[in-house]
């Protein structure tokens, strides 16, 4: 089993399986509404020139997250 890291630390172009995120607060509800559920595969597509925001692909669509939001999402990178 690979080591879990924050989504913000995932290298561009790599995929990972979402493992967890904060279980309370407005971000929790928003993540669920966007389809970010534990077990979902996400791919980091690109980052903005200054590193914020991040663009990910999840469930066939692209989503942009703030770096602070991505830091709260724990993922397990797929094997290269």
C-alpha positions as CSV (number, residue, x, y, z in Angstrom):
1,X,0.0,0.0,0.0
2,X,1.4,3.4,-1.0
3,X,1.9,6.2,1.4
4,X,-1.0,8.8,1.7
5,X,-0.2,12.4,0.8
6,X,-2.2,15.6,0.5
7,X,-3.7,16.2,-3.0
8,X,-1.7,19.4,-3.2
9,X,1.6,17.3,-3.1
10,X,0.6,15.0,-6.0
11,X,2.8,15.6,-9.1
12,X,1.1,17.0,-12.2
13,X,-0.1,14.2,-14.5
14,X,-0.3,11.6,-11.7
15,X,-3.5,9.8,-10.6
16,X,-4.4,8.9,-7.0
17,X,-7.3,7.4,-5.1
18,X,-9.0,9.8,-2.7
19,X,-8.8,8.4,0.9
20,X,-10.2,11.1,3.2
21,X,-11.0,14.8,3.8
22,X,-12.4,16.8,6.7
23,X,-15.6,15.2,7.9
24,X,-17.2,18.5,9.1
25,X,-17.7,22.0,7.8
26,X,-18.8,23.6,4.5
27,X,-15.9,22.0,2.6
28,X,-17.1,18.5,3.5
29,X,-20.5,19.1,2.0
30,X,-19.0,20.9,-1.1
31,X,-16.6,18.0,-1.8
32,X,-19.4,15.5,-1.6
33,X,-21.6,17.5,-4.0
34,X,-18.7,17.7,-6.5
35,X,-18.3,13.9,-6.5
36,X,-15.2,13.7,-4.4
37,X,-15.9,10.6,-2.4
38,X,-13.4,8.2,-0.7
39,X,-12.3,5.6,-3.3
40,X,-12.7,8.0,-6.3
41,X,-9.7,8.3,-8.6
42,X,-8.5,11.8,-9.3
43,X,-5.8,13.1,-11.6
44,X,-3.9,16.3,-11.1
45,X,-4.1,18.0,-14.5
46,X,-2.2,21.2,-13.8
47,X,-1.5,24.0,-11.4
48,X,-1.6,27.7,-12.0
49,X,1.7,29.5,-12.6
50,X,1.9,30.6,-8.9
51,X,0.7,27.2,-7.7
52,X,-2.8,28.2,-6.8
53,X,-5.4,26.9,-7.9
54,X,-5.1,23.3,-8.9
55,X,-7.0,21.6,-11.7
56,X,-8.0,18.0,-11.2
57,X,-10.0,15.5,-13.2
58,X,-12.6,13.5,-11.4
59,X,-15.4,11.3,-12.7
60,X,-14.9,12.6,-16.3
61,X,-14.9,16.3,-15.6
62,X,-12.4,18.9,-14.6
63,X,-12.6,20.7,-11.3
64,X,-10.5,23.6,-9.8
65,X,-9.6,23.7,-6.1
66,X,-7.8,26.2,-4.0
67,X,-4.4,24.9,-2.7
68,X,-5.7,25.1,0.9
69,X,-8.7,22.9,0.0
70,X,-6.3,20.4,-1.8
71,X,-4.1,20.3,1.3
72,X,-7.1,19.0,3.3
73,X,-7.7,16.1,0.9
74,X,-5.7,12.9,1.5
75,X,-4.9,10.7,-1.5
76,X,-3.0,7.5,-2.1
77,X,-1.0,7.8,-5.4
78,X,-1.4,5.0,-7.9
79,X,1.7,3.0,-8.8
80,X,3.6,4.5,-11.7
